[in-house]
Amino acid sequence: MASDTGGPSGGFGVYVHWPFCAAKCPYCDFNSHVRREVDQARYARALVSELGYMASLAPGLTVDSVFFGGGTPSLMDPATVSGVLDAVAANWPVADGVEVTLEANPSSVEAERFRGYASAGVNRVSLGVQALDDASLKFLGRLHDRKDALAALEIARSTFDRVSFDMIYARPGQSADGWREELGEACAMAADHLSLYQLTIEPDTPFAALHARGRLAVPGEDLSRDLYDVTLETTDRHGLPAYEISNHARPGAESRHNMVYWRCGQWAGIGPGAHGRLDIDGNRTALSTIRAPEAWLASVESGQHGIADRQVLDPAEMTDEFLVMGLRLKEGIDPRRYESLSGHGFAPSRIDDLVGYGLIEILSDGRIRATPSGFAVLNAVVADLAA
């Protein structure tokens, strides 16, 4: 089944952004802010208000997933999480078996808090482990150590039905053999899902400043490719194959919320700096909210809303989004959907060239997907298909 504007039936999700952190990591370019004190009751009321406003823009949809991201959502009180989830259910029908994910840092975990989240309705947790040795964790600016990470994983696995954790690789000085050993250990500890990201130097971060001064060197192209190949081989061997460029899961344990994004479904983005995609009056609309937490809060409390920008996407923008997001997935894309969005099909010569180079493959049902080699140069594959 497909929607007129959203691509394959990607479902509907709610993303809730909690922008506050105990410390800012040097590689992070997310909308996160260090605050010593946060009036959670005020922010909770504002989030509930925003949910009502979003429901007025997109009424009647059934919620398939809710995701608390950040920032550090595990700094939220369980009562805050519970109030937001109650408001979600008050504004939209909620699917049976809805996936409710909360991101957590191992440094902000304790058993009673996790039990509170589970009681509130959270059934999946995603832990920001990032590395399994103390030196790397210190380099990454994390507030936890290896012992904290292992303890948090144990608490999570005993509390929630589903557990994921993140790792960052391609760190300075990291070898393919070293990553193979570390990742093998991570896979052995994994419940059902891993998110594995190559370290990238994002603009306007402390790491970017160090890199510009020559004080931080990341692996070159050849080693980065070796590390990516090790990632695929190791996760496959442990029964956690890639279903998306950076995400690995046991069959059936894929992140349903992130699949909403990659399948170009609809989602309401709530909170400072959140983004969303909603079909409003038949038009696929990109929404973004005010980034500064205090400004967002003031706008919502004034009786307005927190949206900073809304843009109706034209066919070319929807087509680009469909390609960029859909080709990240192992399941690939349906070329008929591309043709309905763009008004034309793919150029046969480009398809033949990309198949010949081993960068894409055509599945038996006609879907197009990137090969492992294509994943490694996906931006180029997308640009070639879209040209």
Order of alpha helices (4+ residues) and beta strands (2+ residues): beta-beta-beta-beta-beta-alpha-beta-alpha-beta-alpha-beta-alpha-alpha-beta-alpha-beta-alpha-alpha-beta-beta-alpha-beta-beta-beta-alpha-beta-alpha-alpha-alpha-beta-beta-alpha-alpha
